[in-house]
Amino acid sequence: MRAGGIILCGGKSSRMGLPKATLPFGSEFMLQRVHRLLSEVVRPIVVVVAEGQPLPGLPTGTLYACDQRPDRGPLEGLLAGMKAIEPVCDLAYVTSCDVPLLQPSLVRQLLQLTADFDAVAPRQEEFCHPLSAVYQTRIIPTIEKLLARDLLRASNLLQQIRTRYIPVDDLRLSDPNLLTLRNLNRPEEYFEALAVAGFEIDPTIKAGLLAK
C-alpha cells in the first residue's frame, strides 16, 4: 500500500501567540522542518491550511487542502487532507505542524503495524495521540458521519474504527525519548525544543512571544 502524509497547520496558535507554521527552527520554519522530516518516509504530503493562511515555501509536489468548514478542529482538517490524498494513497501518517523533533524512524515503525487495522495510534495509559497516527483513507465516510453529528474530536474517530493502540514504550525502539509526540503549544515548549535541537532562540521572536 502506498503511504502519504498529512500535516495539519490551520489552527489558531492561540496558546503560542504567533503562527506555529512560520516560527523559525534553525535555518527553517517549523512547517518546513516537519515537512522535510516526514518526506523522508512518505510522499506525497498534503498540507491542510486555513483559508488565506500565509505559509513558508515548500517543495514542488506538495499538495494543499483547506477545511470545508473552518474552526471545527483537527477532525475537519483530517477530512480535508484525506480527501486530497485518497486518489494516490491508501493510508497516511497524520501529524500537526508543531512537532519539529519528529523522528522518521517512529513513522516507519507505525506504518509497519497497520495490517488489518483502520488506524494505528500511540497510547500512554488512557491518553492517545490521534495526531501522531496512521489512518487508512477508507475511513473517510466515518469521518464525515462524525462531523455531521458535530463530534469533532479526533479521539471520537479512533473509537469508531478498528484502531490498533501501540503503548508508547514500544515506540522507544525507534524514538527513545518520544520526541515525535512532543507538540509545542506554548512559548516555553518552543524554547525547550530549540534547545534540544541545539538551536539558538531568535531574540526578536522570543520577545514577541513573551509579550503576548
Solvent accessible surface area in square Angstrom, and as a share of the most:
residue,aa,sasa,rsa
1,M,152,0.68
2,R,132,0.48
3,A,21,0.16
4,G,0,0.00
5,G,0,0.00
6,I,0,0.00
7,I,0,0.00
8,L,18,0.09
9,C,7,0.04
10,G,31,0.30
11,G,61,0.59
12,K,161,0.68
13,S,18,0.12
14,S,97,0.62
15,R,140,0.51
16,M,2,0.01
17,G,24,0.23
18,L,46,0.23
19,P,80,0.50
20,K,28,0.12
21,A,3,0.02
22,T,44,0.25
23,L,3,0.01
24,P,33,0.21
25,F,1,0.00
26,G,35,0.33
27,S,120,0.77
28,E,38,0.17
29,F,85,0.35
30,M,0,0.00
31,L,0,0.00
32,Q,46,0.20
33,R,35,0.13
34,V,0,0.00
35,H,10,0.05
36,R,104,0.38
37,L,19,0.09
38,L,0,0.00
39,S,20,0.13
40,E,95,0.43
41,V,36,0.21
42,V,4,0.03
43,R,160,0.58
44,P,22,0.14
45,I,4,0.02
46,V,0,0.00
47,V,0,0.00
48,V,4,0.02
49,V,15,0.08
50,A,39,0.31
51,E,154,0.69
52,G,75,0.72
53,Q,42,0.18
54,P,108,0.68
55,L,54,0.27
56,P,15,0.09
57,G,59,0.57
58,L,31,0.15
59,P,79,0.50
60,T,145,0.84
61,G,53,0.51
62,T,17,0.10
63,L,64,0.32
64,Y,111,0.42
65,A,16,0.12
66,C,56,0.34
67,D,38,0.20
68,Q,143,0.64
69,R,127,0.46
70,P,96,0.60
71,D,110,0.57
72,R,29,0.10
73,G,39,0.37
74,P,57,0.36
75,L,0,0.00
76,E,5,0.02
77,G,4,0.04
78,L,1,0.00
79,L,11,0.06
80,A,13,0.10
81,G,0,0.00
82,M,0,0.00
83,K,90,0.38
84,A,32,0.25
85,I,0,0.00
86,E,86,0.39
87,P,109,0.68
88,V,66,0.38
89,C,5,0.03
90,D,64,0.33
91,L,6,0.03
92,A,0,0.00
93,Y,0,0.00
94,V,0,0.00
95,T,1,0.00
96,S,20,0.13
97,C,7,0.04
98,D,5,0.02
99,V,4,0.02
100,P,0,0.00
101,L,6,0.03
102,L,2,0.01
103,Q,57,0.26
104,P,20,0.12
105,S,43,0.28
106,L,0,0.00
107,V,0,0.00
108,R,104,0.38
109,Q,32,0.14
110,L,0,0.00
111,L,34,0.17
112,Q,143,0.63
113,L,39,0.20
114,T,8,0.05
115,A,68,0.53
116,D,116,0.60
117,F,63,0.26
118,D,17,0.09
119,A,1,0.01
120,V,0,0.00
121,A,0,0.00
122,P,0,0.00
123,R,96,0.35
124,Q,92,0.41
125,E,154,0.69
126,E,167,0.75
127,F,128,0.53
128,C,19,0.11
129,H,29,0.13
130,P,22,0.14
131,L,46,0.23
132,S,8,0.05
133,A,0,0.00
134,V,1,0.00
135,Y,0,0.00
136,Q,7,0.03
137,T,10,0.06
138,R,124,0.45
139,I,5,0.03
140,I,13,0.06
141,P,72,0.45
142,T,36,0.21
143,I,0,0.00
144,E,68,0.30
145,K,138,0.58
146,L,4,0.02
147,L,10,0.05
148,A,85,0.66
149,R,155,0.57
150,D,91,0.47
151,L,59,0.29
152,L,57,0.29
153,R,173,0.63
154,A,7,0.06
155,S,33,0.21
156,N,33,0.17
157,L,0,0.00
158,L,3,0.01
159,Q,131,0.58
160,Q,110,0.49
161,I,23,0.12
162,R,137,0.50
163,T,21,0.12
164,R,88,0.32
165,Y,65,0.25
166,I,10,0.05
167,P,74,0.46
168,V,8,0.05
169,D,91,0.47
170,D,70,0.36
171,L,0,0.00
172,R,105,0.38
173,L,158,0.79
174,S,22,0.14
175,D,1,0.01
176,P,89,0.56
177,N,108,0.55
178,L,18,0.09
179,L,27,0.13
180,T,1,0.01
181,L,21,0.10
182,R,78,0.28
183,N,68,0.35
184,L,5,0.02
185,N,27,0.14
186,R,100,0.37
187,P,18,0.12
188,E,103,0.46
189,E,53,0.24
190,Y,1,0.01
191,F,27,0.11
192,E,91,0.41
193,A,1,0.01
194,L,2,0.01
195,A,72,0.56
196,V,75,0.43
197,A,33,0.26
198,G,65,0.63
199,F,70,0.29
200,E,161,0.72
201,I,51,0.26
202,D,60,0.31
203,P,107,0.67
204,T,107,0.62
205,I,40,0.20
206,K,79,0.33
207,A,63,0.49
208,G,26,0.25
209,L,3,0.02
210,L,111,0.55
211,A,86,0.67
212,K,152,0.64
